[in-house]
Amino acid sequence: RLSLPCAVAYASAAPPEPRAAVAALRAEGARRVGMATYFLAPGRLYDTAVRSAREAGAVAIADPLGDAPELVRLVGARVEAALSHTFAAAA
């Protein structure tokens, strides 16, 4: 959307980890790398991802999403849709 290079990383199991994603962006010439997270709350995985990204040179890290009203509405809508589909299939 901003026409800036970006990379995907994961905090557990699947590669690449944040450190590798940040390093790849820096190797491509990025001078400042920030990390936007898709964590709902702080905790061990969030801390691990932050540490990994910072060790590779990330200069900014987004806070967890938390209980943002938009996120609560999205989760509620998806639960409602899943339940509607489940009940419709059972009828």
C-alpha positions as CSV (number, residue, x, y, z in Angstrom):
1,R,0.0,0.0,0.0
2,L,2.9,2.4,0.7
3,S,5.1,0.9,-2.0
4,L,7.7,-0.1,0.5
5,P,9.4,-3.5,0.6
6,C,8.1,-5.9,3.2
7,A,8.6,-9.5,4.3
8,V,6.6,-12.0,6.3
9,A,8.1,-13.7,9.4
10,Y,6.8,-16.1,12.0
11,A,7.4,-16.3,15.7
12,S,7.2,-20.1,16.0
13,A,7.6,-23.2,13.9
14,A,7.7,-22.0,10.3
15,P,10.6,-20.0,8.9
16,P,11.6,-17.3,8.4
17,E,11.9,-15.9,11.8
18,P,11.8,-12.1,12.3
19,R,15.6,-11.9,12.4
20,A,15.9,-13.4,9.0
21,A,13.2,-11.2,7.5
22,V,14.8,-8.1,8.9
23,A,18.2,-9.2,7.7
24,A,16.9,-9.8,4.2
25,L,15.3,-6.4,4.0
26,R,18.5,-4.8,5.2
27,A,20.5,-6.8,2.6
28,E,18.2,-5.4,-0.1
29,G,19.2,-1.9,1.0
30,A,16.6,-1.0,3.6
31,R,18.2,1.4,6.1
32,R,15.3,1.4,8.6
33,V,13.1,-1.6,9.2
34,G,10.1,-1.7,11.4
35,M,8.0,-4.7,12.4
36,A,4.2,-4.7,12.4
37,T,2.9,-7.5,14.5
38,Y,-0.3,-9.6,14.4
39,F,-0.2,-10.6,18.0
40,L,-3.3,-10.0,20.1
41,A,-1.5,-9.7,23.4
42,P,2.0,-9.5,24.8
43,G,3.7,-12.7,25.9
44,R,6.4,-15.1,25.3
45,L,6.0,-15.4,21.5
46,Y,5.7,-11.6,21.1
47,D,8.8,-11.1,23.2
48,T,10.7,-13.7,21.2
49,A,9.7,-12.1,17.9
50,V,10.6,-8.6,19.1
51,R,14.0,-9.8,20.4
52,S,14.7,-11.5,17.1
53,A,13.8,-8.5,15.0
54,R,15.8,-6.1,17.2
55,E,18.9,-8.3,17.1
56,A,18.8,-8.0,13.3
57,G,18.5,-4.2,13.4
58,A,14.7,-3.4,13.4
59,V,14.3,0.1,14.7
60,A,10.5,0.1,15.5
61,I,8.2,-2.6,16.7
62,A,4.4,-2.3,16.8
63,D,2.6,-3.2,20.1
64,P,0.2,-6.1,20.1
65,L,-3.2,-5.4,18.7
66,G,-4.9,-5.8,22.0
67,D,-8.7,-5.2,22.4
68,A,-9.1,-2.7,19.5
69,P,-12.8,-2.3,18.8
70,E,-12.2,-3.0,15.1
71,L,-10.5,-6.3,16.0
72,V,-13.3,-7.3,18.4
73,R,-15.9,-6.7,15.7
74,L,-13.9,-8.7,13.2
75,V,-13.6,-11.7,15.5
76,G,-17.2,-11.5,16.4
77,A,-18.3,-11.4,12.8
78,R,-16.2,-14.4,11.9
79,V,-17.5,-16.4,14.9
80,E,-21.1,-15.5,13.9
81,A,-20.4,-16.5,10.2
82,A,-18.9,-19.8,11.3
83,L,-21.8,-20.6,13.6
84,S,-24.3,-19.7,10.9
85,H,-22.6,-22.0,8.4
86,T,-22.4,-24.8,11.0
87,F,-26.1,-24.5,11.9
88,A,-27.2,-24.2,8.3
89,A,-25.2,-27.4,7.4
90,A,-26.8,-29.3,10.3
91,A,-30.3,-28.4,9.2
